[in-house]
Amino acid sequence: MTTQTDLPTTAEAELLAKVPTGLFIGGEWRQTEKTIDVFDPSTGDVLASIADASAADATAALDAAVAVQDEWAATAPRTRSNILRKAFDLMQERRDEFALLMTLEMGKPLAESNGEVTYGGEFLRWFSEEAVRITGRYGTNPEGTGRMIVSQHPVGPCYLITPWNFPLAMATRKIAPALAAGCTVIIKPASLTPLTTLYFAKLLEEAGVPAGVVNVLTTSSSGAVTEPLLDDPRLRKLSFTGSTPVGQKLIQQSAKNVLRTSMELGGNAPFVVFDDADLDAAVDGALAAKFRNIGQACTAANRFIVHASIADEFARRVTDRVKGFTLGRGTEEGVTIGPLIDDRAVKKASELVEDAVAKGATLLTGGKAVDREGTFYEPTVITDVQQGSKILREEIFGPVLAIVPFTDEADAVRLANDTEYGLVSYVFTQDLARGQRMIDKLQTGMMGLNVGVISNAAAPFGGVKQSGIGREGGLEGIHEYLSTKYTMTPAS
């Protein structure tokens, strides 16, 4: 593993000067007395100071969303579609700016940020097309006594809470279907990476989104902003991406007003490699599933469950590849591993690796924080991880690849399902019948069969068990923002 360093450039300063720093409420940018500092995790430097919303600001944002909800719902689907398509086109024109901004505030390598611009932009394009395809049905009831009309209607004002790890894609994945369905929104980005969302809101304004349809709250106190919104009966939908404990609390709070909820929560993804797998493909898939976004993804493979007959060879191959990674500031050419988001993330990765090694795992490479500016942790491979190790129960959210051997298919299924989470699984096998059995037996909402990256705007993203409720993206994504109404009319 090599390391590189870089320094802020004039281009970075010019970009940061374009990013709004206020709250966006009712089409206006508002400053606040209190501010939040946003840091570059690769250096610890302050990138910007932004507005810090209060409960009163949250109420003002809901007032703005409610005031234009009926008008936006009545806006022609083609008009909503055209606005989203315009937003997509603008994002492509400014993709370099969005990519650089994400790298600055989140730390991921610039190549991965460019990939997120592509992925995030596709939600704008996909839902621009879905906006004009919201349909219902009409028919005679079985008794022949009446006609049934089934129609779809926007649920109303929505509150969207996004995480820090994919600051653009999580915003587009929620805002695009909401706007396509005819809903107004309030979005609260994570305080660690709010700049991308603020810049995106500026783009939406330019694309023609009317004042009040999209509102942005940045805050250092999520509870103070969220609680009054969830207590207000005018809010009709909550969409959250984040940890399971926070999601559970939000579900409880949203019960008071029986809100529609979408929850994309934690993961503990198994990556199962059978003895008949194409090992080259499995290693490529493993590196993509583990180290994308520096391991800071809910879809990141957490437990590498590898057949005992090939576990040593698999471990050798991935270790050789990991040793060739380049660690550094994400803006530097050739960097493959950027910083973790903050000191807490570094501490957690260290604790999980130390616990696994203490319980019998073998450290093959990495395994410690990097002694340099920023919050870096070495890309790490450990093998022979023993049952009872915390790394098998807790989401790592870091660049640590942990290998557990298994003996037969039943053992693999047992190990893979031995978690309260059920977001995504990965399976590598050349046996098509076995692959189908894994589709049936693994308890996850998504699965990659002989692939290490599964996310796509046209696919329904979401999990089962404690990994969440609902789906984002795909044909299913827009229905999270629609209510179904049934109407009966006389037969004659």
Secondary structure as GFF3:
##gff-version 3
##sequence-region A 1 492
A	DSSP	beta_strand	2	4	.	.	.	ID=ss1
A	DSSP	alpha_helix	10	18	.	.	.	ID=ss2
A	DSSP	beta_strand	23	25	.	.	.	ID=ss3
A	DSSP	beta_strand	28	30	.	.	.	ID=ss4
A	DSSP	beta_strand	35	39	.	.	.	ID=ss5
A	DSSP	beta_strand	46	51	.	.	.	ID=ss6
A	DSSP	alpha_helix	55	74	.	.	.	ID=ss7
A	DSSP	alpha_helix	77	93	.	.	.	ID=ss8
A	DSSP	alpha_helix	95	106	.	.	.	ID=ss9
A	DSSP	alpha_helix	110	130	.	.	.	ID=ss10
A	DSSP	three_ten_helix	131	133	.	.	.	ID=ss11
A	DSSP	beta_strand	137	140	.	.	.	ID=ss12
A	DSSP	beta_strand	146	154	.	.	.	ID=ss13
A	DSSP	beta_strand	158	161	.	.	.	ID=ss14
A	DSSP	alpha_helix	169	181	.	.	.	ID=ss15
A	DSSP	beta_strand	185	188	.	.	.	ID=ss16
A	DSSP	alpha_helix	195	207	.	.	.	ID=ss17
A	DSSP	beta_strand	214	216	.	.	.	ID=ss18
A	DSSP	alpha_helix	222	231	.	.	.	ID=ss19
A	DSSP	beta_strand	237	241	.	.	.	ID=ss20
A	DSSP	alpha_helix	244	254	.	.	.	ID=ss21
A	DSSP	beta_strand	260	264	.	.	.	ID=ss22
A	DSSP	beta_strand	269	273	.	.	.	ID=ss23
A	DSSP	alpha_helix	279	291	.	.	.	ID=ss24
A	DSSP	three_ten_helix	292	295	.	.	.	ID=ss25
A	DSSP	beta_strand	301	307	.	.	.	ID=ss26
A	DSSP	alpha_helix	311	323	.	.	.	ID=ss27
A	DSSP	beta_strand	326	328	.	.	.	ID=ss28
A	DSSP	alpha_helix	343	358	.	.	.	ID=ss29
A	DSSP	beta_strand	362	365	.	.	.	ID=ss30
A	DSSP	beta_strand	380	383	.	.	.	ID=ss31
A	DSSP	three_ten_helix	390	392	.	.	.	ID=ss32
A	DSSP	beta_strand	400	406	.	.	.	ID=ss33
A	DSSP	alpha_helix	409	417	.	.	.	ID=ss34
A	DSSP	beta_strand	421	422	.	.	.	ID=ss35
A	DSSP	beta_strand	424	428	.	.	.	ID=ss36
A	DSSP	alpha_helix	432	441	.	.	.	ID=ss37
A	DSSP	beta_strand	446	449	.	.	.	ID=ss38
A	DSSP	beta_strand	464	465	.	.	.	ID=ss39
A	DSSP	beta_strand	468	469	.	.	.	ID=ss40
A	DSSP	alpha_helix	474	477	.	.	.	ID=ss41
A	DSSP	three_ten_helix	478	481	.	.	.	ID=ss42
A	DSSP	beta_strand	482	490	.	.	.	ID=ss43
###
